[in-house]
Amino acid sequence: MQRKFFSNLILLLLLNLLVKPAWVLGIDRSFQNHLGFANYGDYANIFSFSLILSVILDLGINNFVSSAIAKQPERINELYLPLLFVKIFFGLIYIIITLVAGWLYGYNAYFLALLLWLCINQLIAYIATFNRSFVSGLQLYQTDAWLSVIDRFTMLLLGVFMVWIPLLPVNLKTFIGIQTAGYLMVLLASLLVLMGHLRYGGSAHIRQQVYPVFRQALPYALLALLMMCYAKVDSLVLKKLHLNGSLENGIYAAGGRLFDAANMFAVLIGFMLLPAFSANLYKPDELKKLVRSAVIILPSFGLFVSVFCYVYRLEIMQAMYHEANAYTASVFGTQMFSYTMMCGMYVFGTLLTAGKELNLLNGLAFVALILNVAGNILLVPELGALACARVGLATHTFIFITNLVFALKKSPGLFPVSYLAKYVLLSLGSVCIITLFGYLQFSFVLAGIVGCAIWIILVFVLQLVNVQSIRGIFMSTQAIN
């Protein structure tokens, strides 16, 4: 059973790391090149707005379903329809609140219509994820792995006929419509899978069962909301306070695209860390091994990626965008240093989450939100997208450092001096290698390949990887289901 789960988890990772970055770096990037930075900036602003309150669409239901169905598969018949109606009800609340907020923000009728469309897309996507939670609960792991990429694969295919084989018009309506088609495809596919297991035979006492779930999930939902706010509010401030808000939003979105693609890897690893940390929370020796391995997989490699992108910022941006220049490269280079901080947060924030330190995390996230909003309001009018990049870096650095400090306080002795010395050596080695390649004017493709190979060699030479711990991170994910 473990071998089956492990192989399907690898399939899930491979599919997601192949298809989703292809959409982001292939179709989404090409669409921005066709549309132009300013026009795409308007879309990026509205899309960010649609994401901020999307936490309302879940509130712990999916985790409840996966756990409940894994324990009692026959409950699918009593839980599915009642919980689906709950999902739709919260979806309508989300759409209404978001549209009212958009009107107060100042969107005109055209932008409000686009916002409504994007909100509907979010609702469809979350219902599809809800269906997938039942599929996962039934332990159909391979099926769920394929379902996880159907939406992006559909968008990828349709996107080809928009930006590379121009059979579809290149405009915002087509682009959003392609996303709708992708979400509908995974929704229909997940429904087809579930139809073979559904034999509806009466309603469960949903209120008595789900209300405790909501109550337990509220601190997690609040944390997700605060994190979404400080990650996306900069786009809203940029649009309102800068004279060329649309153009600056487009520049900021262009710089953030590679960040988002890299972050997909970090999110998947972070997803696996939570059950791994939770399962070993009261096993100090095992926990220390897991944390040390996680630090190498995420923030250490994240630093390599950040330094590489900063050194080759202009070459990378010019290869990706027609309108790239020194300013867009500067924004991108600054944004990518936030990736190291995000990777660190995925380790130490997840460790605190496993220890149920939700009040602490929510407090830190609230402070980060205040700092982010205040910093953007002060700096955006003069510096534009560069201000958002710098304030974002400061915000993520604050979260990373505070998470690290409190994690070390809760779990002392995580990093002995010998380990820290090796880690510093690896970090300095990463910086020196990439800086040297940049000085010698290696192409960024060659520098990336050779630099990554050298980094991997250094990790093993310094004996910073515990293979058993890495296997434990993967295998503990089974505890989610």
Beta strands, then each sheet from edge to edge (+ up, - down):
end
